[in-house]
Amino acid sequence: MAKLRRVSDGAGDEGSSVEAITWNKDGTFLEVVGNKPIVGCSLKVGSVTARTYSEQDWWMTTPITDILEETDTYIKFKTENSTYEFWK
């Protein structure tokens, strides 16, 4: 199960669904291109199905600008406005 956490406040989500998403120039969805943080993509992590009695089903970042650190199971990265940690 993957886990995504924003460094500044611990917000994020975890689950078996991980999608690196690219966008059209007008900001609409283009396609899913992977299942880990990729520069230029947003990362969406969460549940494959809706959760019962949960405030959220997934968390999505703004586009990733830089990979700061990477191992086999951990990636720290920056987005347009935050820093995140991702465990797979």
N, C-alpha and C positions, 0 to 999 in steps of 0.2 A: 504494500500500500504506500502511495506517495504522500508526502507532506510538504506544504508550502506555508512559510511564515514570513511576514513583514518584520524586519529587524527593529524598526522604531517602536512598535507597540504589540507585536506578537499576533496581529490579526492574520487570518488566512484560512486554510482548510486542508483537509486530507481526504483521500479516497483512492479508488482504483482507476478513476478517469483522469487522464493527463493529456492535454492537447496544446500543441504550439500552433497558434492561429495567425495567419497573415490576413491583411486587410487591403481592400481596394483603395485607391487615392481618395475617394469620397467618404472613406471611413466605414464602408459596409464590408461584411464578411466576404473573404475570398476563398480560403481553404485551410484545412488542417494539414500541416506539413511534417509533424513529428510528435514525439511524446517526451520531450525534455526541453529545458530552456534553450532558445535559439535567438541570437541577436536579430532584431528586426521584427520579432513575433511577440504577441501577447501569450502568456501562459495561463491556462485554465486548469484548475485542479479541484476535484470533488467527487461526488457520488455519481454513479452511472444512472441511477434512478432517483426519483424524488424521495427525500427523507421524511419520515413521519414526525410531526411535531417539531420540526427544525426551522430556525430562522433563515437558513440558507442551504442551498444544495451544492454550491461551488463558489470558488473565488477566482477572479481573473485579473491579471496585472495589465498595466499599460505596456506598450511595446518595450522590449528589452533593448538596452543600449550597450551593455558591456557585461561580459562574464568575468568576475573578479577572482574566483577560485573554483577548481573542479577536481574531484576525485571520482572513483568508481561509483560511489553512493551519495555524494553530496555536491551541490553546486550553489555558489553564492553569486548573485548577479544584481545589476542595477537596471532599473526601468527609467522611464522619463521622469518619474517623481519619487521613487522609493528604492530601497535596497531590500532584497529578499534572500531567503535560504530555502533550498529545495532538497529533500531527501527522497531517494527512490528505493 
